[in-house]
Amino acid sequence: MVQGSGNAAEQPTCVITPTDGQIYGAVRNWLLNVLPACVQVVLGQQNRVAPPLGPFVTMTLVERTRLATNSWAYTPTTREVSEPVRLGMQLGIFGAGAGGYAQTIAALWRDPSAGAFFAGLPFPLAPLDVGAPTQSGFRDGEHQYEENWSVTLHMQVTFNLSIAQDFATTLSVIAVSADVTDAPEE
C-alpha cells in the first residue's frame, strides 16, 4: 500500500545498513580530508542545483557487484544477512587544477592512510582499487571549456540486512485420541 490519500505508511520488514547516504558521507569526508579547502564535494545526480563556484568534485555510485555468498545469523526477532559488495563510485572533478586533484585522489585511495581513515566507521568500508584518471571535454553554461577529469573509486562494503521474522520459541502439544478400528498394516 502506498502512503498518501489517508493510507498509513507500512513499517519496513527489511532494514539495510549502511545506506547510500552513509557511504556518500564517508567518502565525502575522506575527499575533504585529502583535497585543498577550496574544493567542494557534492552529490553528482541532483536536479535544479547549480554547480558550485570554483573547483568541485561530484560523487555518483555507478557499480554494485556481489563478492561472495551471503552469510546470516539470527536474533530473537530477526534474520541478519550480510552481503559483501564491490561498489564503484565515479568522481567528476571540475575546475582549475582538476587534473592534479584527480591524480591526488588516485594516489591516496590505495594508500594505507585511506584504509586507516575508513577503519573508524560504524560499518565496514575498505578501499580496493582505483581506475585511471581520464579527461573529457566539458562546456559550461557560457559555452566555455572547463577542465574536467573523472576517476572511479572501488571499495568493498558489507551490507547488512535485518529482516523481521517470526519464530516459534515454545510449542504447545495437545494429544488427540484417535479411534482405530483397523489393525495397522505391516
C-alpha positions as CSV (number, residue, x, y, z in Angstrom):
1,M,0.0,0.0,0.0
2,V,1.3,3.5,-0.8
3,Q,1.3,6.2,1.8
4,G,-1.0,9.0,0.9
5,S,-4.7,9.5,0.4
6,G,-5.2,8.7,4.1
7,N,-3.2,5.4,4.0
8,A,-0.7,5.0,6.8
9,A,2.9,4.2,5.9
10,E,3.7,0.5,6.2
11,Q,6.6,-0.5,8.5
12,P,9.6,-1.8,6.6
13,T,10.2,-5.6,7.0
14,C,13.8,-5.2,6.0
15,V,16.3,-2.6,7.1
16,I,19.6,-2.3,5.2
17,T,22.8,-0.7,6.5
18,P,24.8,1.1,5.5
19,T,22.6,3.4,3.4
20,D,23.8,5.1,0.3
21,G,23.8,8.4,2.2
22,Q,26.2,7.0,4.8
23,I,28.6,5.7,2.0
24,Y,28.5,9.1,0.3
25,G,29.1,10.8,3.6
26,A,32.1,8.7,4.4
27,V,33.8,9.1,1.0
28,R,33.0,12.9,1.1
29,N,34.7,13.2,4.4
30,W,37.8,11.4,3.1
31,L,37.9,13.7,0.0
32,L,37.6,16.8,2.1
33,N,40.4,15.5,4.2
34,V,42.8,14.9,1.2
35,L,41.9,17.8,-1.1
36,P,42.6,21.5,-0.5
37,A,39.9,23.5,1.4
38,C,38.9,25.4,-1.8
39,V,37.5,22.2,-3.3
40,Q,33.8,21.4,-2.7
41,V,32.4,17.9,-2.8
42,V,28.7,17.3,-3.8
43,L,26.4,14.6,-5.0
44,G,26.5,14.0,-8.7
45,Q,22.9,13.4,-9.5
46,Q,20.8,16.4,-8.3
47,N,18.1,18.2,-10.1
48,R,17.8,22.0,-10.2
49,V,21.0,22.7,-8.4
50,A,23.6,25.0,-9.8
51,P,27.2,23.7,-9.8
52,P,29.4,25.2,-7.1
53,L,31.8,28.1,-7.8
54,G,35.4,27.2,-8.1
55,P,36.8,23.6,-8.2
56,F,34.5,20.9,-7.2
57,V,34.0,17.1,-7.1
58,T,30.8,15.2,-7.9
59,M,30.2,11.7,-6.5
60,T,27.9,9.1,-8.2
61,L,27.6,5.4,-7.3
62,V,27.9,3.5,-10.6
63,E,28.5,-0.2,-9.8
64,R,27.4,-2.8,-7.3
65,T,29.0,-6.3,-7.7
66,R,28.5,-9.2,-5.2
67,L,31.8,-10.5,-4.0
68,A,30.7,-13.7,-2.1
69,T,27.8,-15.7,-1.0
70,N,25.7,-14.1,1.8
71,S,26.2,-15.1,5.4
72,W,23.5,-14.9,8.0
73,A,22.7,-15.1,11.7
74,Y,19.6,-15.0,13.9
75,T,18.4,-12.8,16.7
76,P,15.2,-13.5,18.7
77,T,13.2,-11.3,16.2
78,T,15.2,-11.0,13.0
79,R,17.4,-12.8,10.5
80,E,20.6,-10.8,9.9
81,V,22.0,-11.2,6.3
82,S,25.5,-9.9,5.4
83,E,26.5,-9.4,1.7
84,P,30.0,-8.2,0.7
85,V,29.8,-5.9,-2.3
86,R,32.3,-4.2,-4.6
87,L,31.0,-0.6,-5.1
88,G,32.2,1.7,-7.8
89,M,31.9,5.5,-7.2
90,Q,32.6,7.7,-10.1
91,L,34.1,11.1,-9.2
92,G,33.8,14.0,-11.6
93,I,36.5,16.7,-10.9
94,F,35.8,20.1,-12.4
95,G,37.6,23.5,-12.4
96,A,41.2,24.8,-12.4
97,G,43.6,22.1,-11.1
98,A,41.2,19.2,-11.7
99,G,43.9,17.0,-13.2
100,G,46.1,17.4,-10.2
101,Y,43.2,16.7,-7.8
102,A,42.3,13.6,-9.8
103,Q,45.9,12.4,-9.5
104,T,45.9,13.1,-5.8
105,I,42.7,11.1,-5.3
106,A,44.0,8.2,-7.3
107,A,47.3,8.1,-5.5
108,L,45.9,8.3,-2.0
109,W,42.9,5.9,-2.4
110,R,45.3,3.0,-2.4
111,D,47.5,4.5,0.4
112,P,47.4,2.8,3.8
113,S,46.1,6.1,5.3
114,A,42.8,5.7,3.4
115,G,42.3,2.3,5.0
116,A,43.0,3.8,8.4
117,F,40.6,6.6,7.7
118,F,37.7,4.3,7.0
119,A,38.5,1.8,9.8
120,G,36.7,4.0,12.3
121,L,33.4,3.9,10.6
122,P,30.4,2.1,12.2
123,F,30.1,-0.1,9.1
124,P,32.8,-1.9,7.1
125,L,34.2,0.1,4.1
126,A,37.6,-0.6,2.6
127,P,39.3,0.9,-0.5
128,L,40.0,-1.8,-3.1
129,D,41.4,-0.1,-6.2
130,V,41.0,2.9,-8.4
131,G,40.6,3.4,-12.2
132,A,43.0,5.6,-14.2
133,P,42.0,9.3,-14.2
134,T,40.6,10.4,-17.6
135,Q,39.9,13.8,-19.1
136,S,36.8,14.6,-21.0
137,G,35.6,17.8,-22.7
138,F,33.2,19.9,-20.7
139,R,31.4,23.1,-21.7
140,D,29.8,25.2,-19.1
141,G,26.6,27.3,-19.4
142,E,28.5,30.1,-21.2
143,H,29.8,27.6,-23.8
144,Q,33.4,27.8,-22.4
145,Y,35.6,24.8,-22.0
146,E,36.5,23.9,-18.4
147,E,38.9,21.3,-17.1
148,N,37.1,18.1,-16.2
149,W,38.6,14.8,-15.1
150,S,36.9,11.7,-13.8
151,V,38.2,8.7,-11.7
152,T,36.3,5.7,-10.4
153,L,37.0,4.5,-6.8
154,H,36.3,0.9,-6.0
155,M,35.6,-0.1,-2.4
156,Q,34.3,-3.1,-0.5
157,V,31.2,-2.5,1.6
158,T,29.5,-5.2,3.6
159,F,25.7,-4.6,3.6
160,N,23.7,-5.9,6.5
161,L,20.0,-6.6,6.1
162,S,17.9,-7.0,9.2
163,I,14.7,-8.9,8.2
164,A,11.9,-9.1,10.6
165,Q,11.0,-12.8,11.2
166,D,8.5,-14.7,13.4
167,F,10.0,-17.6,15.4
168,A,8.4,-20.4,17.4
169,T,10.2,-20.3,20.7
170,T,7.7,-22.5,22.6
171,L,5.3,-25.1,21.3
172,S,2.1,-26.4,22.9
173,V,1.3,-30.1,22.2
174,I,-2.2,-31.4,22.6
175,A,-2.8,-35.1,22.4
176,V,-5.9,-36.0,20.5
177,S,-7.2,-39.6,20.7
178,A,-8.0,-41.4,17.6
179,D,-10.5,-44.2,17.1
180,V,-8.6,-47.0,15.4
181,T,-10.8,-49.9,14.1
182,D,-8.4,-51.4,11.6
183,A,-5.3,-53.2,12.6
184,P,-2.1,-51.5,11.5
185,E,-0.6,-52.6,8.2
186,E,2.8,-54.3,8.2
